[in-house]
Amino acid sequence: MSFPDLFQNRLCLPIIAAPLFLASGPELVLACCRSGIVGTFPAKNQRTLAGFEDWLIQISDGLAHSEAVNGRQLAPFGVNLIVHRTNRSLEQELNLCVKYRVPLIITSLGAVPKIVDRVHSYGGIVFHDVINTRHAQKAAAAGTDGLIAVVSGAGGHTGLANPFALVNEIRGFFDGTVLLSGSISTGSDIAAAQTMGADLAYLGTRFLATRECQSESAYKEMIVNSTLADVTATPAVSGINANFLRQSLKRAGIEVDDASPHDTIDIDRELGDALIEQPSSLRPWKDIWSAGHGVGSITDIPSVEQLVTRLRAEYYAAITAQNQKVNYLSS
C-alpha cells in the first residue's frame, strides 16, 4: 500500500470524488474537502482561462478560510487536465495550476513527464487515468505518483478490464498509489477496493447525485431511478467508449447498441459544444447523461456531508464484518 504524504492525517475516508465534467464546481469541491475527502474538478468545466482561474482562487481561498477557522488542515483538492493534442489550452491550464500550487493534478488521455516535473516542482502530485496495463506502464515511466485503474463499469470514459486483473497487474510493477474507479457507490465498496490492493477508491457517479453537484435535478433523479440495466457503453457520443444512461441516449436518437465512433476525437470542440447553449440539439454530456454501473446502489440525493458520514459508517462496518470472518476462519 502506498498512501501519499499529501493525504496523511487529512482524510476521514480513503476516497477521491472524481472530476465530473459540467457537474463538479467550487461548491462540490469545497464540500468534499470540508467533509474529509479529496474534491476535484475538470479544468474544462470553465469555458475560459479567466473563469478557470476564478475557480482556483475561490477554492484556494475557501479552504484557507476553513482551515484558519478549524485550526487544522483539510483534505486537499485536485484538478483534472486533459492531455490530448486537441486540448489547445493545456499549457495555459497547467500554468495556472502551477501558479496556484494545486495539490493534486489528475491527467487523462496522455502521461507526459514534463507535466509531472512541473507539478513536482512545487510539491504537488500527479495521478493518471489508465484503462489497461500498457497505459499504466507508460504513465509509471512518466513518473506519475498514482495510477487510477478505470475498469469496466466506470461512468464517463470507461475501461473494459476486470478490476482484479488490472489492479493485480499494476501492482506487479508499480509501487506508487493505486486507485480503483468503477461501480463504487457504498462504504463496503470502498473497503473492498482496498482489500483487493487499491489504496484509494475513486467515486464519480455517487457524487453526481448530491445536493452540491451542479448538474440539473432531472439528471440526478434519473440516476436515482436507474439500475445497471439502464447503463450502456458506446463510442457513438464522444468517439471514446463511455457509459451513458440509455434513456438519455434514446432521447437524443442514438441507438443504444451503436458501436461506431461519432467522428474523430476533438476535445476542445466536444467540451466546448457542451458549454454553448444550442436549443435545437441535444449536447453530449450536457443533455446526454453519463453514469456508471453502480447506479443501482444510489437511491437518494444527500448533501456531501451526509453522504460522507454514511460512507464512513458503511466502510467501518464492512471492515468489522470482514475481520469477524477472518477470525472465524482462523479459529
HELIX and SHEET records of a PDB file:
HELIX    1   1 ASP A    5  PHE A    7  5                                   3    
HELIX    2   2 PRO A   26  SER A   35  1                                  10    
HELIX    3   3 ALA A   43  ASN A   45  5                                   3    
HELIX    4   4 LEU A   49  ASN A   70  1                                  22    
HELIX    5   5 LEU A   90  LYS A   99  1                                  10    
HELIX    6   6 PRO A  113  HIS A  120  1                                   8    
HELIX    7   7 THR A  133  ALA A  141  1                                   9    
HELIX    8   8 PRO A  163  ARG A  171  1                                   9    
HELIX    9   9 GLY A  187  THR A  195  1                                   9    
HELIX   10  10 THR A  205  LEU A  208  1                                   4    
HELIX   11  11 SER A  217  VAL A  224  1                                   8    
HELIX   12  12 LEU A  228  ASP A  230  5                                   3    
HELIX   13  13 ARG A  246  ARG A  251  1                                   6    
HELIX   14  14 ILE A  267  LEU A  275  1                                   9    
HELIX   15  15 HIS A  293  SER A  297  5                                   5    
HELIX   16  16 VAL A  304  SER A  330  1                                  27    
SHEET    1   A 9 ILE A  15  ALA A  17  0                                        
SHEET    2   A 9 VAL A  38  PRO A  42  1                                        
SHEET    3   A 9 PHE A  77  ILE A  82  1                                        
SHEET    4   A 9 LEU A 104  SER A 108  1                                        
SHEET    5   A 9 ILE A 125  VAL A 130  1                                        
SHEET    6   A 9 GLY A 146  VAL A 150  1                                        
SHEET    7   A 9 THR A 177  SER A 181  1                                        
SHEET    8   A 9 LEU A 200  LEU A 203  1                                        
SHEET    9   A 9 ILE A  15  ALA A  17  1                                        
SHEET    1   B 3 GLY A 156  HIS A 157  0                                        
SHEET    2   B 3 ALA A 242  LEU A 245 -1                                        
SHEET    3   B 3 VAL A 231  THR A 234 -1                                        
END                                                                             
